[in-house]
Amino acid sequence: MQIIPATHADIPMLKQLVNNAYRGEASRQGWTTEADIIEGEIRTDETQLASLLQDPTGIILTCRNAEQEILGCVYLQQQGDKIYLGMLSVWPNQQGFGIGKQLLQAADAYAKEKQCSAVFMRVINLRSELIAWYQRNGYLFEGVTEPFPDFGIYGQAKVPMVFWVLEKKFS
């Protein structure tokens, strides 16, 4: 497997990957589904992905197999001396094979290359298994929360929730 930046040609596949990893019936094959807590089938669209790819402070990294098929992706954006990590996605039928961990390691390497002090992310507080996985990979919750928006691409929450901000600091 190799980690390489996404291009505009990847947008249709990235849209399918992210939406299948988190929303709708397809997401239930994996453990990252939000289908029970957020309404809707869409987590992202082609417009948002194109915007992320055009942002000079951000990058979408992809994990690809030998045939160059995209197995997973992650969005990274430099914000001051930290990297924001979002949209970590792995095809539901490929989860549990270390692809997500490779993408996290690539995020660490990218942050260090940019001389950043930390990587941070927002995770829905109800996602205890996911939070535990991030904690096993060095991310800590230090009590910072943010409201979950009830508009836009995130979809409508079915139950009350907030984002927990998790952070991995580099020494």
Helices and strands as residue ranges (DSSP letters): E 2-5, G 8-10, H 11-22, G 25-29, H 46-54, E 58-64, E 70-79, E 82-90, G 92-94, H 99-113, E 118-124, H 128-136, E 140-147, G 152-154, E 162-169
